[in-house]
Amino acid sequence: MNNLILVNSLRFITLVLVQVIILNNINFMGYINPYCYILFIILYPANSNRLLFLFLSFLLGLSVDMFSDSGGIHAAACVTIAYVRPVFLKSAFGMLYEHQTVKFKDTDLSPRLVYMIGLVTIHHLILFSLEVFNISKVLLILQKVVFSSIFTVILCLLITVLFSRNSK
């Protein structure tokens, strides 16, 4: 249990620091911004305390908001995807989630991709909708969501593949 707390604490701190120091300074073509800090929410254990998880998700978003001076939009997006995460876990992993045996590193690529794409897209849709906050700019919001989601999913997949421990 202590090892799990240590791993999640290090993941939390590392992802926030990487986001605010490196990734917040990346802006390709005005539409592509990677937000890999949500990897903490994606990789958090499925059988953990839900209230603690929602609180940690809020803290994650608030930490990025404080460094980015973004007024709470990251916190709102993080809490939302943390709240709807069980729906995506159940739709992507099915019975593995029902029996609380989902281990992200042991799953196939296709359910992992479905799960990741769903959460990243919802996060980005909420984030950019709150950032722009203008219904007449719906095409700008959709462009940002699509391009940033693609880039974020690719980057998150690369990070999970590079930093996963091989149990073979």
C-alpha positions in Angstrom: 0.0 0.0 0.0 2.8 2.4 0.9 4.5 1.6 -2.5 1.3 2.6 -4.3 1.0 5.9 -2.4 4.7 6.7 -3.2 4.2 5.8 -6.9 1.1 7.9 -7.2 2.6 10.8 -5.3 5.7 10.8 -7.5 3.5 10.6 -10.6 1.4 13.5 -9.5 4.4 15.8 -8.8 6.3 14.8 -11.9 3.3 15.2 -14.3 2.4 18.6 -12.8 6.1 19.8 -13.1 6.4 18.5 -16.7 3.2 20.2 -17.6 3.9 23.6 -16.2 7.6 23.7 -17.0 7.7 22.1 -20.5 4.3 21.4 -22.0 2.6 24.7 -21.2 5.2 26.4 -23.4 4.3 24.2 -26.5 1.7 25.7 -28.8 1.9 24.3 -32.4 -0.1 26.3 -35.0 -2.3 27.9 -32.3 -4.4 24.7 -31.9 -2.2 22.0 -30.5 -1.4 22.1 -26.8 -0.4 18.8 -25.1 -1.9 18.2 -21.6 -0.3 15.0 -20.4 -0.9 15.8 -16.7 -4.2 14.0 -17.0 -2.2 10.8 -17.3 -2.4 10.8 -13.5 -6.2 10.4 -13.7 -6.0 7.9 -16.5 -3.5 5.6 -14.7 -4.9 6.0 -11.1 -5.9 2.5 -9.7 -9.6 1.6 -10.5 -10.2 0.0 -7.1 -9.2 3.0 -5.0 -11.2 5.3 -2.7 -13.5 7.3 -5.1 -13.8 10.4 -2.9 -10.0 10.6 -2.5 -9.6 10.2 -6.2 -12.0 13.1 -6.9 -10.1 15.2 -4.4 -6.7 14.4 -5.9 -8.1 15.1 -9.4 -9.3 18.5 -8.2 -5.9 19.1 -6.6 -4.1 18.1 -9.9 -6.2 20.6 -11.9 -5.9 23.3 -9.3 -2.1 22.9 -9.3 -1.9 23.3 -13.0 -4.3 26.3 -12.8 -2.1 28.0 -10.2 1.0 27.8 -12.3 -0.9 28.6 -15.6 -3.1 31.4 -14.2 -6.1 29.9 -15.9 -8.8 30.5 -13.3 -10.0 27.0 -12.5 -10.6 25.5 -15.9 -8.1 22.7 -15.5 -9.7 21.8 -12.1 -13.2 21.7 -13.6 -12.0 19.5 -16.5 -10.1 17.2 -14.2 -12.9 16.7 -11.7 -15.3 16.0 -14.6 -13.2 13.3 -16.2 -12.5 11.8 -12.7 -16.2 11.6 -12.1 -17.1 10.0 -15.5 -14.0 7.7 -15.5 -16.0 4.6 -14.3 -18.2 4.8 -17.4 -15.2 4.8 -19.7 -13.5 2.0 -17.7 -16.6 -0.2 -18.0 -17.1 0.5 -21.7 -13.4 -0.1 -22.5 -12.5 -2.9 -20.2 -15.8 -4.6 -19.5 -15.6 -7.5 -17.1 -12.1 -6.6 -16.0 -13.5 -3.4 -14.5 -16.6 -5.2 -13.1 -14.3 -7.5 -11.1 -11.9 -4.7 -10.1 -9.0 -6.4 -11.8 -8.0 -3.7 -14.3 -4.3 -3.3 -14.5 -3.4 -0.7 -17.2 -0.1 -2.3 -18.1 -1.6 -5.7 -18.6 -4.4 -4.6 -21.0 -4.4 -4.7 -24.8 -3.7 -1.6 -26.8 -7.2 -1.2 -28.3 -9.2 -1.0 -25.0 -6.5 1.2 -23.6 -6.7 3.5 -26.6 -10.5 3.7 -26.4 -10.4 4.6 -22.7 -7.6 7.2 -23.2 -9.3 8.8 -26.2 -12.6 9.1 -24.4 -11.2 10.7 -21.3 -8.8 13.0 -23.2 -11.5 14.2 -25.5 -14.0 15.0 -22.7 -11.2 16.8 -20.8 -10.2 18.9 -23.8 -13.8 19.7 -24.7 -14.5 21.0 -21.2 -11.2 22.8 -21.0 -11.4 24.6 -24.3 -15.1 25.4 -23.9 -14.4 27.1 -20.6 -11.2 28.8 -22.0 -13.0 30.3 -25.1 -16.4 30.5 -23.4 -18.1 31.9 -26.6 -20.7 29.9 -28.5 -19.9 31.7 -31.7 -16.4 30.2 -31.6 -17.5 26.6 -31.7 -15.3 25.8 -34.7 -12.3 27.1 -32.9 -13.2 25.0 -29.8 -13.6 21.9 -32.0 -10.3 22.5 -33.8 -8.5 22.8 -30.5 -10.2 19.7 -29.1 -9.5 17.5 -32.1 -5.8 18.5 -32.7 -4.8 18.7 -29.0 -6.6 15.4 -28.2 -4.7 13.6 -31.0 -1.4 15.0 -29.8 -2.1 14.4 -26.1 -3.2 10.8 -26.8 -0.1 10.1 -28.8 2.2 11.6 -26.2 0.4 9.8 -23.3 0.7 6.5 -25.2 4.4 7.1 -25.7 4.9 8.0 -22.1 3.1 4.9 -20.9 5.0 2.6 -23.2 8.4 4.2 -22.4 7.9 4.2 -18.6 6.0 0.9 -18.2 7.8 -1.8 -16.3 8.1 -5.1 -18.2 7.1 -8.0 -16.0 8.5 -10.5 -18.4 
